[in-house]
Amino acid sequence: MLVNGKWVADWQPVQAKDEKGGFVRQTSSFRNWVTPDGSAGPTGEGGFDAESGRYHLYVALICPWASRTLIGRKLKGLEDVISVSIVEPELSEQGWRFGADGDSVQGTSFLHEIYTRADPTISGRATVPVLWDKKRGTIVNNESADILRMMNSGFGDLANDSLDLYPADLREEIDTLNARIYPALNNGVYRAGFATTQEAYEEAFHGVFAMLDDLEGRLGDGRDYLMGKQFTEADVRLFVTLVRFDVAYHGLFKCNLRRIADYPALSAYQSRILAIPGVRETVSINHIKRGYYSIKALNPTGIVPVGPALPTALAA
């Protein structure tokens, strides 16, 4: 991680633990918002006006948090408005690394260099996604939930207005469901995979499958999406975890009670989302498997499993 702007150790997945030995995720450090008129958003300062070509998104295709923002960018028609860089899937000793040609925007080799350009004395982990402001030369935001909402409404007329991922009449229900799914499932798989005690692992494990069972019941009533007929950000946030579950979390993270393939309603739901134009383009099973299985703390040999068998839409 970075300490006062300097990289100090080989990359490790667990940087903080609770009293039970459970994995504690770092809090995002940059929380400004792009808005149509440059006014301040819910957090941070103003001055980040919506402009085509001004912003750059750094992502990893293995990362569910980063993939939230890629889906938002795709579905809101912002590919020509916000440029993007994709880091290599394997985690290096200095964390996320760019390819042989480096970062196309700033010429850096590692993502942590982007962080120190924004704040030369920063301490913490260099995580994806990152939304970078080319004009001001700084990080706008590195919290995926914020960036997804910026993709939805922060770019005003530059974005596709035919889809609203956070409609006003559903916001309370979306927020309530997000608040349940995130700790139990989205982050729950990480709490299971990176647990350092049996107690912490089992607590996370049971939470993961209790939530999957709950969601199977919710989606088994005939609805298309979590909110019924309308696709929302809640679906984006759930989908990015589901699509990684059978290939990474089930085996490597020891969440092995059941697969998503064993849940008929969740499997059908995943297939419906994959069929939405643009979504499949944001998913790379190759990157997901190579990336997760490069975590030495969990897989010292670096061997990437050949399986599992996947639905045709994912295996292609």
BALOBA-1460 file (C-alpha; in Angstrom, 3 decimals):
// residues 316
<rec num="1" residu="m" x="0.000" y="0.000" z="0.000"/>
<rec num="2" residu="l" x="0.955" y="3.662" z="-0.160"/>
<rec num="3" residu="v" x="2.269" y="5.372" z="2.964"/>
<rec num="4" residu="n" x="2.854" y="9.107" z="2.606"/>
<rec num="5" residu="g" x="2.952" y="8.696" z="-1.155"/>
<rec num="6" residu="k" x="5.470" y="5.831" z="-1.201"/>
<rec num="7" residu="w" x="4.826" y="2.194" z="-2.078"/>
<rec num="8" residu="v" x="6.035" y="0.250" z="0.950"/>
<rec num="9" residu="a" x="5.278" y="-3.457" z="0.529"/>
<rec num="10" residu="d" x="4.178" y="-6.241" z="-1.791"/>
<rec num="11" residu="w" x="0.460" y="-6.130" z="-2.496"/>
<rec num="12" residu="q" x="-1.615" y="-7.904" z="0.147"/>
<rec num="13" residu="p" x="-5.399" y="-8.418" z="-0.020"/>
<rec num="14" residu="v" x="-5.993" y="-7.903" z="3.713"/>
<rec num="15" residu="q" x="-4.839" y="-4.554" z="5.079"/>
<rec num="16" residu="a" x="-7.236" y="-4.316" z="8.021"/>
<rec num="17" residu="k" x="-9.145" y="-6.786" z="10.222"/>
<rec num="18" residu="d" x="-11.899" y="-6.531" z="12.809"/>
<rec num="19" residu="e" x="-11.801" y="-8.104" z="16.268"/>
<rec num="20" residu="k" x="-13.008" y="-11.439" z="14.856"/>
<rec num="21" residu="g" x="-10.316" y="-11.572" z="12.183"/>
<rec num="22" residu="g" x="-12.723" y="-10.440" z="9.485"/>
<rec num="23" residu="f" x="-11.761" y="-8.528" z="6.344"/>
<rec num="24" residu="v" x="-12.352" y="-4.758" z="6.566"/>
<rec num="25" residu="r" x="-12.563" y="-2.859" z="3.286"/>
<rec num="26" residu="q" x="-10.846" y="0.488" z="2.945"/>
<rec num="27" residu="t" x="-13.044" y="3.582" z="2.737"/>
<rec num="28" residu="s" x="-12.812" y="5.471" z="-0.554"/>
<rec num="29" residu="s" x="-10.709" y="8.606" z="-0.248"/>
<rec num="30" residu="f" x="-11.867" y="10.792" z="-3.185"/>
<rec num="31" residu="r" x="-15.556" y="11.689" z="-3.175"/>
<rec num="32" residu="n" x="-16.119" y="14.600" z="-5.576"/>
<rec num="33" residu="w" x="-18.889" y="14.460" z="-8.185"/>
<rec num="34" residu="v" x="-19.269" y="15.359" z="-11.834"/>
<rec num="35" residu="t" x="-22.495" y="17.319" z="-12.251"/>
<rec num="36" residu="p" x="-24.150" y="18.907" z="-15.304"/>
<rec num="37" residu="d" x="-23.424" y="22.452" z="-14.097"/>
<rec num="38" residu="g" x="-20.312" y="21.827" z="-11.995"/>
<rec num="39" residu="s" x="-22.049" y="22.344" z="-8.679"/>
<rec num="40" residu="a" x="-21.001" y="20.242" z="-5.720"/>
<rec num="41" residu="g" x="-22.541" y="16.795" z="-5.403"/>
<rec num="42" residu="p" x="-23.625" y="14.950" z="-2.264"/>
<rec num="43" residu="t" x="-19.986" y="14.908" z="-1.061"/>
<rec num="44" residu="g" x="-16.805" y="16.784" z="-1.889"/>
<rec num="45" residu="e" x="-16.324" y="20.061" z="-3.711"/>
<rec num="46" residu="g" x="-17.708" y="21.532" z="-6.915"/>
<rec num="47" residu="g" x="-15.987" y="22.495" z="-10.137"/>
<rec num="48" residu="f" x="-16.271" y="19.182" z="-11.987"/>
<rec num="49" residu="d" x="-18.528" y="20.169" z="-14.884"/>
<rec num="50" residu="a" x="-19.873" y="17.581" z="-17.303"/>
<rec num="51" residu="e" x="-17.746" y="17.876" z="-20.444"/>
<rec num="52" residu="s" x="-17.050" y="15.450" z="-23.258"/>
<rec num="53" residu="g" x="-13.441" y="14.238" z="-23.307"/>
<rec num="54" residu="r" x="-12.534" y="15.725" z="-19.939"/>
<rec num="55" residu="y" x="-12.773" y="12.583" z="-17.801"/>
<rec num="56" residu="h" x="-10.968" y="9.248" z="-17.881"/>
<rec num="57" residu="l" x="-12.002" y="6.023" z="-16.169"/>
<rec num="58" residu="y" x="-9.468" y="3.518" z="-14.823"/>
<rec num="59" residu="v" x="-10.847" y="0.007" z="-14.354"/>
<rec num="60" residu="a" x="-9.935" y="-3.654" z="-13.938"/>
<rec num="61" residu="l" x="-12.158" y="-6.178" z="-15.696"/>
<rec num="62" residu="i" x="-11.724" y="-8.623" z="-12.810"/>
<rec num="63" residu="c" x="-13.158" y="-6.131" z="-10.320"/>
<rec num="64" residu="p" x="-16.913" y="-6.043" z="-9.649"/>
<rec num="65" residu="w" x="-16.773" y="-2.476" z="-8.328"/>
<rec num="66" residu="a" x="-15.050" y="-1.240" z="-11.495"/>
<rec num="67" residu="s" x="-17.450" y="-3.227" z="-13.662"/>
<rec num="68" residu="r" x="-20.384" y="-1.362" z="-12.128"/>
<rec num="69" residu="t" x="-19.012" y="1.823" z="-13.670"/>
<rec num="70" residu="l" x="-18.261" y="0.200" z="-17.032"/>
<rec num="71" residu="i" x="-21.863" y="-0.993" z="-17.285"/>
<rec num="72" residu="g" x="-23.119" y="2.477" z="-16.377"/>
<rec num="73" residu="r" x="-20.839" y="4.060" z="-18.983"/>
<rec num="74" residu="k" x="-22.030" y="1.607" z="-21.621"/>
<rec num="75" residu="l" x="-25.765" y="1.766" z="-20.921"/>
<rec num="76" residu="k" x="-25.803" y="5.560" z="-20.644"/>
<rec num="77" residu="g" x="-24.020" y="5.912" z="-24.002"/>
<rec num="78" residu="l" x="-20.949" y="7.631" z="-22.577"/>
<rec num="79" residu="e" x="-18.227" y="5.678" z="-24.422"/>
<rec num="80" residu="d" x="-17.319" y="8.725" z="-26.565"/>
<rec num="81" residu="v" x="-17.589" y="11.090" z="-23.592"/>
<rec num="82" residu="i" x="-15.438" y="9.265" z="-21.018"/>
<rec num="83" residu="s" x="-12.253" y="7.503" z="-22.137"/>
<rec num="84" residu="v" x="-11.120" y="4.355" z="-20.337"/>
<rec num="85" residu="s" x="-7.966" y="2.435" z="-19.390"/>
<rec num="86" residu="i" x="-8.011" y="-1.224" z="-18.363"/>
<rec num="87" residu="v" x="-5.264" y="-2.550" z="-16.109"/>
<rec num="88" residu="e" x="-3.779" y="-6.015" z="-16.501"/>
<rec num="89" residu="p" x="-5.780" y="-8.757" z="-14.786"/>
<rec num="90" residu="e" x="-2.937" y="-10.212" z="-12.725"/>
<rec num="91" residu="l" x="-2.064" y="-8.348" z="-9.556"/>
<rec num="92" residu="s" x="1.609" y="-7.427" z="-9.425"/>
<rec num="93" residu="e" x="3.775" y="-6.803" z="-6.351"/>
<rec num="94" residu="q" x="2.801" y="-3.148" z="-6.756"/>
<rec num="95" residu="g" x="-0.886" y="-3.793" z="-7.240"/>
<rec num="96" residu="w" x="-2.729" y="-2.891" z="-10.435"/>
<rec num="97" residu="r" x="-0.384" y="-2.534" z="-13.410"/>
<rec num="98" residu="f" x="-0.855" y="-1.148" z="-16.902"/>
<rec num="99" residu="g" x="0.265" y="-3.040" z="-19.996"/>
<rec num="100" residu="a" x="3.616" y="-2.803" z="-21.716"/>
<rec num="101" residu="d" x="2.795" y="0.601" z="-23.213"/>
<rec num="102" residu="g" x="1.737" y="2.040" z="-19.860"/>
<rec num="103" residu="d" x="-1.211" y="4.291" z="-19.131"/>
<rec num="104" residu="s" x="-2.297" y="5.985" z="-22.360"/>
<rec num="105" residu="v" x="-3.278" y="9.202" z="-20.581"/>
<rec num="106" residu="q" x="-0.362" y="9.779" z="-18.218"/>
<rec num="107" residu="g" x="2.295" y="7.262" z="-19.187"/>
<rec num="108" residu="t" x="2.420" y="5.631" z="-15.764"/>
<rec num="109" residu="s" x="3.138" y="1.944" z="-15.131"/>
<rec num="110" residu="f" x="1.082" y="1.324" z="-11.985"/>
<rec num="111" residu="l" x="-2.257" y="2.579" z="-10.760"/>
<rec num="112" residu="h" x="-0.745" y="3.769" z="-7.483"/>
<rec num="113" residu="e" x="1.122" y="6.429" z="-9.512"/>
<rec num="114" residu="i" x="-2.261" y="7.907" z="-10.482"/>
<rec num="115" residu="y" x="-3.062" y="8.268" z="-6.790"/>
<rec num="116" residu="t" x="0.189" y="10.027" z="-5.956"/>
<rec num="117" residu="r" x="-0.295" y="12.422" z="-8.863"/>
<rec num="118" residu="a" x="-3.574" y="13.434" z="-7.266"/>
<rec num="119" residu="d" x="-2.102" y="13.525" z="-3.750"/>
<rec num="120" residu="p" x="1.697" y="13.163" z="-3.355"/>
<rec num="121" residu="t" x="1.361" y="12.324" z="0.357"/>
<rec num="122" residu="i" x="-1.564" y="9.902" z="0.187"/>
<rec num="123" residu="s" x="-1.684" y="6.807" z="2.399"/>
<rec num="124" residu="g" x="-3.863" y="3.814" z="1.569"/>
<rec num="125" residu="r" x="-4.535" y="1.284" z="-1.161"/>
<rec num="126" residu="a" x="-4.701" y="2.141" z="-4.847"/>
<rec num="127" residu="t" x="-8.078" y="0.724" z="-5.872"/>
<rec num="128" residu="v" x="-10.250" y="0.698" z="-8.985"/>
<rec num="129" residu="p" x="-12.353" y="2.282" z="-10.303"/>
<rec num="130" residu="v" x="-10.857" y="5.752" z="-10.535"/>
<rec num="131" residu="l" x="-12.508" y="8.669" z="-12.337"/>
<rec num="132" residu="w" x="-9.767" y="11.111" z="-13.365"/>
<rec num="133" residu="d" x="-10.155" y="14.754" z="-14.417"/>
<rec num="134" residu="k" x="-7.734" y="15.520" z="-17.260"/>
<rec num="135" residu="k" x="-8.337" y="19.275" z="-16.982"/>
<rec num="136" residu="r" x="-7.574" y="19.636" z="-13.270"/>
<rec num="137" residu="g" x="-5.129" y="16.743" z="-13.130"/>
<rec num="138" residu="t" x="-6.697" y="14.998" z="-10.188"/>
<rec num="139" residu="i" x="-8.940" y="12.156" z="-9.111"/>
<rec num="140" residu="v" x="-12.602" y="13.085" z="-9.030"/>
<rec num="141" residu="n" x="-13.837" y="9.970" z="-7.251"/>
<rec num="142" residu="n" x="-12.786" y="6.396" z="-6.497"/>
<rec num="143" residu="e" x="-16.049" y="5.109" z="-5.005"/>
<rec num="144" residu="s" x="-17.875" y="2.887" z="-7.488"/>
<rec num="145" residu="a" x="-21.335" y="3.564" z="-6.067"/>
<rec num="146" residu="d" x="-20.801" y="7.308" z="-6.588"/>
<rec num="147" residu="i" x="-19.361" y="6.898" z="-10.076"/>
<rec num="148" residu="l" x="-22.257" y="4.689" z="-11.158"/>
<rec num="149" residu="r" x="-24.692" y="7.400" z="-10.102"/>
<rec num="150" residu="m" x="-22.597" y="9.999" z="-11.917"/>
<rec num="151" residu="m" x="-22.844" y="7.913" z="-15.071"/>
<rec num="152" residu="n" x="-26.608" y="7.893" z="-14.618"/>
<rec num="153" residu="s" x="-27.258" y="11.592" z="-14.026"/>
<rec num="154" residu="g" x="-24.013" y="13.559" z="-13.703"/>
<rec num="155" residu="f" x="-23.379" y="14.048" z="-17.406"/>
<rec num="156" residu="g" x="-26.739" y="15.601" z="-18.254"/>
<rec num="157" residu="d" x="-27.510" y="15.888" z="-21.958"/>
<rec num="158" residu="l" x="-24.290" y="14.046" z="-22.869"/>
<rec num="159" residu="a" x="-25.835" y="10.789" z="-21.664"/>
<rec num="160" residu="n" x="-28.644" y="8.587" z="-22.946"/>
<rec num="161" residu="d" x="-31.786" y="9.786" z="-21.164"/>
<rec num="162" residu="s" x="-33.948" y="6.826" z="-22.183"/>
<rec num="163" residu="l" x="-32.688" y="4.775" z="-19.220"/>
<rec num="164" residu="d" x="-32.775" y="5.966" z="-15.621"/>
<rec num="165" residu="l" x="-30.872" y="3.636" z="-13.293"/>
<rec num="166" residu="y" x="-31.967" y="5.544" z="-10.184"/>
<rec num="167" residu="p" x="-35.538" y="6.744" z="-10.755"/>
<rec num="168" residu="a" x="-36.976" y="9.034" z="-8.101"/>
<rec num="169" residu="d" x="-39.977" y="6.859" z="-7.339"/>
<rec num="170" residu="l" x="-37.794" y="3.810" z="-6.608"/>
<rec num="171" residu="r" x="-34.875" y="5.430" z="-4.791"/>
<rec num="172" residu="e" x="-35.950" y="4.527" z="-1.281"/>
<rec num="173" residu="e" x="-36.491" y="0.882" z="-2.246"/>
<rec num="174" residu="i" x="-33.216" y="0.770" z="-4.204"/>
<rec num="175" residu="d" x="-31.252" y="2.242" z="-1.294"/>
<rec num="176" residu="t" x="-32.823" y="-0.177" z="1.172"/>
<rec num="177" residu="l" x="-32.040" y="-3.206" z="-0.981"/>
<rec num="178" residu="n" x="-28.497" y="-2.018" z="-1.755"/>
<rec num="179" residu="a" x="-27.885" y="-1.631" z="1.969"/>
<rec num="180" residu="r" x="-28.866" y="-5.271" z="2.518"/>
<rec num="181" residu="i" x="-27.099" y="-6.846" z="-0.457"/>
<rec num="182" residu="y" x="-23.779" y="-5.040" z="-0.126"/>
<rec num="183" residu="p" x="-22.585" y="-6.300" z="3.295"/>
<rec num="184" residu="a" x="-24.081" y="-9.766" z="2.975"/>
<rec num="185" residu="l" x="-23.201" y="-10.597" z="-0.644"/>
<rec num="186" residu="n" x="-21.224" y="-7.997" z="-2.635"/>
<rec num="187" residu="n" x="-18.691" y="-7.580" z="0.159"/>
<rec num="188" residu="g" x="-19.702" y="-10.801" z="1.898"/>
<rec num="189" residu="v" x="-17.830" y="-12.963" z="-0.598"/>
<rec num="190" residu="y" x="-14.672" y="-10.970" z="0.152"/>
<rec num="191" residu="r" x="-15.264" y="-11.256" z="3.873"/>
<rec num="192" residu="a" x="-15.437" y="-15.028" z="3.399"/>
<rec num="193" residu="g" x="-12.460" y="-15.258" z="1.042"/>
<rec num="194" residu="f" x="-10.156" y="-13.008" z="3.036"/>
<rec num="195" residu="a" x="-11.237" y="-14.052" z="6.534"/>
<rec num="196" residu="t" x="-8.323" y="-14.838" z="8.850"/>
<rec num="197" residu="t" x="-10.295" y="-16.873" z="11.407"/>
<rec num="198" residu="q" x="-12.816" y="-19.700" z="11.146"/>
<rec num="199" residu="e" x="-15.397" y="-17.638" z="13.018"/>
<rec num="200" residu="a" x="-15.142" y="-14.710" z="10.616"/>
<rec num="201" residu="y" x="-15.279" y="-17.028" z="7.602"/>
<rec num="202" residu="e" x="-18.356" y="-18.928" z="8.736"/>
<rec num="203" residu="e" x="-20.218" y="-15.750" z="9.651"/>
<rec num="204" residu="a" x="-19.576" y="-14.308" z="6.181"/>
<rec num="205" residu="f" x="-20.298" y="-17.637" z="4.458"/>
<rec num="206" residu="h" x="-23.735" y="-18.013" z="6.031"/>
<rec num="207" residu="g" x="-24.556" y="-14.395" z="5.236"/>
<rec num="208" residu="v" x="-23.700" y="-14.904" z="1.562"/>
<rec num="209" residu="f" x="-26.041" y="-17.856" z="1.129"/>
<rec num="210" residu="a" x="-28.817" y="-16.390" z="3.234"/>
<rec num="211" residu="m" x="-28.827" y="-13.425" z="0.858"/>
<rec num="212" residu="l" x="-28.668" y="-15.595" z="-2.261"/>
<rec num="213" residu="d" x="-31.594" y="-17.641" z="-0.970"/>
<rec num="214" residu="d" x="-33.523" y="-14.447" z="-0.280"/>
<rec num="215" residu="l" x="-32.823" y="-13.090" z="-3.755"/>
<rec num="216" residu="e" x="-33.810" y="-16.390" z="-5.357"/>
<rec num="217" residu="g" x="-37.190" y="-16.059" z="-3.661"/>
<rec num="218" residu="r" x="-37.567" y="-12.422" z="-4.707"/>
<rec num="219" residu="l" x="-36.758" y="-13.143" z="-8.348"/>
<rec num="220" residu="g" x="-38.794" y="-16.327" z="-8.374"/>
<rec num="221" residu="d" x="-42.092" y="-14.428" z="-8.331"/>
<rec num="222" residu="g" x="-41.983" y="-13.734" z="-12.072"/>
<rec num="223" residu="r" x="-40.391" y="-10.298" z="-12.016"/>
<rec num="224" residu="d" x="-37.683" y="-9.463" z="-14.561"/>
<rec num="225" residu="y" x="-35.482" y="-7.393" z="-12.275"/>
<rec num="226" residu="l" x="-35.118" y="-6.585" z="-8.595"/>
<rec num="227" residu="m" x="-37.570" y="-3.704" z="-8.825"/>
<rec num="228" residu="g" x="-39.972" y="-5.507" z="-11.135"/>
<rec num="229" residu="k" x="-39.980" y="-4.555" z="-14.813"/>
<rec num="230" residu="q" x="-37.459" y="-1.724" z="-14.526"/>
<rec num="231" residu="f" x="-33.706" y="-2.325" z="-14.679"/>
<rec num="232" residu="t" x="-31.933" y="-0.164" z="-12.075"/>
<rec num="233" residu="e" x="-28.584" y="0.349" z="-10.388"/>
<rec num="234" residu="a" x="-29.560" y="-2.334" z="-7.858"/>
<rec num="235" residu="d" x="-29.429" y="-4.847" z="-10.707"/>
<rec num="236" residu="v" x="-26.030" y="-3.580" z="-11.850"/>
<rec num="237" residu="r" x="-24.643" y="-3.963" z="-8.338"/>
<rec num="238" residu="l" x="-26.008" y="-7.497" z="-7.939"/>
<rec num="239" residu="f" x="-25.104" y="-8.701" z="-11.435"/>
<rec num="240" residu="v" x="-21.384" y="-7.935" z="-11.131"/>
<rec num="241" residu="t" x="-21.188" y="-10.249" z="-8.100"/>
<rec num="242" residu="l" x="-23.299" y="-13.020" z="-9.625"/>
<rec num="243" residu="v" x="-21.264" y="-13.173" z="-12.827"/>
<rec num="244" residu="r" x="-18.055" y="-13.769" z="-10.823"/>
<rec num="245" residu="f" x="-19.512" y="-16.200" z="-8.334"/>
<rec num="246" residu="d" x="-19.166" y="-19.598" z="-9.986"/>
<rec num="247" residu="v" x="-15.752" y="-18.888" z="-11.561"/>
<rec num="248" residu="a" x="-14.078" y="-17.285" z="-8.533"/>
<rec num="249" residu="y" x="-16.019" y="-16.929" z="-5.301"/>
<rec num="250" residu="h" x="-17.363" y="-20.501" z="-5.197"/>
<rec num="251" residu="g" x="-13.905" y="-22.070" z="-5.280"/>
<rec num="252" residu="l" x="-11.190" y="-19.569" z="-4.435"/>
<rec num="253" residu="f" x="-13.228" y="-17.691" z="-1.818"/>
<rec num="254" residu="k" x="-14.664" y="-20.903" z="-0.293"/>
<rec num="255" residu="c" x="-18.290" y="-19.871" z="-0.915"/>
<rec num="256" residu="n" x="-19.025" y="-23.425" z="-1.986"/>
<rec num="257" residu="l" x="-22.425" y="-24.355" z="-0.579"/>
<rec num="258" residu="r" x="-24.144" y="-23.725" z="-3.899"/>
<rec num="259" residu="r" x="-23.362" y="-22.160" z="-7.290"/>
<rec num="260" residu="i" x="-25.425" y="-19.537" z="-9.072"/>
<rec num="261" residu="a" x="-26.088" y="-22.329" z="-11.580"/>
<rec num="262" residu="d" x="-27.971" y="-24.117" z="-8.773"/>
<rec num="263" residu="y" x="-30.416" y="-21.205" z="-8.408"/>
<rec num="264" residu="p" x="-32.926" y="-21.264" z="-11.292"/>
<rec num="265" residu="a" x="-34.311" y="-17.754" z="-10.790"/>
<rec num="266" residu="l" x="-30.905" y="-16.145" z="-10.268"/>
<rec num="267" residu="s" x="-29.496" y="-17.969" z="-13.281"/>
<rec num="268" residu="a" x="-32.336" y="-16.773" z="-15.500"/>
<rec num="269" residu="y" x="-31.956" y="-13.249" z="-14.118"/>
<rec num="270" residu="q" x="-28.217" y="-13.274" z="-14.882"/>
<rec num="271" residu="s" x="-28.970" y="-14.381" z="-18.439"/>
<rec num="272" residu="r" x="-31.523" y="-11.586" z="-18.907"/>
<rec num="273" residu="i" x="-28.975" y="-8.985" z="-17.864"/>
<rec num="274" residu="l" x="-26.277" y="-10.472" z="-20.094"/>
<rec num="275" residu="a" x="-28.725" y="-10.130" z="-22.996"/>
<rec num="276" residu="i" x="-29.104" y="-6.364" z="-22.460"/>
<rec num="277" residu="p" x="-27.188" y="-4.741" z="-25.351"/>
<rec num="278" residu="g" x="-23.740" y="-3.664" z="-24.169"/>
<rec num="279" residu="v" x="-23.574" y="-5.552" z="-20.882"/>
<rec num="280" residu="r" x="-21.784" y="-8.671" z="-22.160"/>
<rec num="281" residu="e" x="-19.017" y="-6.440" z="-23.547"/>
<rec num="282" residu="t" x="-18.111" y="-5.391" z="-20.010"/>
<rec num="283" residu="v" x="-17.563" y="-8.990" z="-18.836"/>
<rec num="284" residu="s" x="-14.278" y="-10.858" z="-19.344"/>
<rec num="285" residu="i" x="-14.268" y="-14.317" z="-17.785"/>
<rec num="286" residu="n" x="-10.639" y="-14.609" z="-18.894"/>
<rec num="287" residu="h" x="-9.645" y="-11.513" z="-16.898"/>
<rec num="288" residu="i" x="-11.795" y="-12.543" z="-13.938"/>
<rec num="289" residu="k" x="-10.189" y="-15.974" z="-13.621"/>
<rec num="290" residu="r" x="-6.630" y="-14.797" z="-14.296"/>
<rec num="291" residu="g" x="-7.012" y="-11.906" z="-11.885"/>
<rec num="292" residu="y" x="-8.534" y="-13.647" z="-8.894"/>
<rec num="293" residu="y" x="-6.280" y="-16.678" z="-9.192"/>
<rec num="294" residu="s" x="-3.212" y="-14.393" z="-9.254"/>
<rec num="295" residu="i" x="-3.824" y="-13.487" z="-5.589"/>
<rec num="296" residu="k" x="-0.837" y="-15.254" z="-4.026"/>
<rec num="297" residu="a" x="-2.299" y="-15.192" z="-0.526"/>
<rec num="298" residu="l" x="-5.133" y="-17.418" z="-1.756"/>
<rec num="299" residu="n" x="-3.457" y="-19.286" z="-4.628"/>
<rec num="300" residu="p" x="0.337" y="-19.472" z="-4.183"/>
<rec num="301" residu="t" x="0.938" y="-21.574" z="-7.316"/>
<rec num="302" residu="g" x="-0.932" y="-19.184" z="-9.602"/>
<rec num="303" residu="i" x="-2.631" y="-22.079" z="-11.392"/>
<rec num="304" residu="v" x="-5.857" y="-20.967" z="-13.069"/>
<rec num="305" residu="p" x="-8.563" y="-23.669" z="-13.114"/>
<rec num="306" residu="v" x="-9.939" y="-24.786" z="-16.452"/>
<rec num="307" residu="g" x="-13.535" y="-25.022" z="-15.196"/>
<rec num="308" residu="p" x="-16.260" y="-24.558" z="-14.364"/>
<rec num="309" residu="a" x="-18.640" y="-25.148" z="-17.243"/>
<rec num="310" residu="l" x="-20.518" y="-21.910" z="-17.891"/>
<rec num="311" residu="p" x="-23.684" y="-20.853" z="-19.673"/>
<rec num="312" residu="t" x="-23.115" y="-20.279" z="-23.375"/>
<rec num="313" residu="a" x="-23.501" y="-16.512" z="-23.005"/>
<rec num="314" residu="l" x="-20.565" y="-16.401" z="-20.589"/>
<rec num="315" residu="a" x="-18.370" y="-19.101" z="-22.073"/>
<rec num="316" residu="a" x="-18.219" y="-17.438" z="-25.478"/>
